[in-house]
């Protein structure tokens, strides 16, 4: 029999449905793979019983001839930013260690309702702030990939680094991610997997630990475009509990997949040719253009003139929203409390937050507090929100000339853990190509293109019009079919 | 614009994060690096540009004006609300004495 852990979402769902194997066999295989992969540190907690219970429920439904659901029998990893009832939810921060929600996030509930089970809670950058998975209180996550001829642990990207590592290592067929400024796409690119951030508002934010609410959006990470389409369908949907949730039907993305791009125009933004971008990345971008031309699309040049200002604007808007969102961690209602002897309420707040937040989180809270403070608000925050309007207008104009945009996902391939820690700015530049679509709320996806000369994966990014996840997925599928990316990391864990 | 050690101490106090001397010293150049980098936004002519308020056009909804319209976010969940509190007594959150 094929090794079950090599299968993706579609193969598992279909195999369970037609009786090739049982959901329980699948859950047992992945539970064992998770237990044997502790060196990756991809999971903060494993939940094998959750996976088995969900699998047994699917097998029982099948015995009765009932519908198994869109994700029936598929065990997945859940980024530890989603509240899961009765299972510790930490955002990879000490301040939430031990927090056990009394409720389930809408997205995770949607997945369980669709027949999925949970293998465990995945590690991430603390409060999703980071691009390398080195800011977690629960330790770095290692990518399953290594640079050819070296043994250094490589970054799986971030913030959804536990998700990307687990899916690339085949200890989970798919995982949830969240993307505020590239946190699904950059880790997907670093590990040779697919990941899509849908249009802002497609997936409910209810029960997702908030980082920057006007940017945060959940999405799937998996090893194929088809698997992403299936899982996104299960995750998305209107939720009255989220005021920014889109009141729209969820399209049948999987059934609608079509890699024939005849009549479509693909835009190539000239401003994404930036200094410091790796030559091999530029080469893969050229290759991507050829693939899409081969799929029938017309390639057109477009301009996104405010691209270089997107990242600095993001580093005002996101910290500002974070400083406000993270005010809730006060040692009173949940999580950590640090109460020094004889301390009053204010001292308790300050001591709790000092002990509970990591350095990067503190840095961003301070930046956010500063840019929102009296006298600086207009110069920083209002100006950044105006730039955000300009970035969104750039895209709207470009989409007058094309149906989707093709760009690199990241300016470089993955790097060794610990190699970019000297200067926060160097780390921020990882997301230079990912952030513009976040600021504009657009659907965007990363698909693997090739391996570089060091044997590390490179990704290509597709950005679509608002609500046009189908166009993004179709373009991704056209690349996937031509790239034929089937490289697997050698197992060392 | 750049910030001094005293200003960082004030921001940290506003953000309710206790910081020792060493940590403040470390934060000053880091924050100034980031602030100097975002200064470039000043180059952009934004006259006549409205700051973004909603990234995707959406209508704000009103829910029915009834108690417990949604059982998950309505009332009657005191024990659930208190379940994760570091200190809860008599159905309330417990905090140190506040005497001003």
Interface residues (C-beta under 8 A of the other chain):
Chain A: X99 X100 X101 X102 X103 X199 X200 X201 X214 X215 X240 X241 X243 X244 X246 X247 X306 X308 X309 X312 X313 X315 X316 X323 X327 X330 X331 X332 X333 X334 X335 X336 X337 X339 X343 X344 X345 X346 X347 X348 X349 X350 X351 X353 X354 X357 X362 X363 X365 X366 X367 X369 X370 X373 X376 X379 X380 X382 X383 X384 X385 X386 X387 X388 X389 X390 X392 X423 X424 X425 X439 X440 X441 X466
Chain B: X1 X3 X8 X11 X12 X13 X14 X15 X16 X17 X18 X19 X27 X30 X31 X33 X34 X35 X37 X38 X40 X41 X42 X44 X46 X49 X50 X51 X52 X53 X54 X55 X56 X58 X59 X60 X61 X63 X70 X72 X73 X77 X80 X81 X83 X84 X85 X86 X87 X93 X95 X96 X97 X98 X99
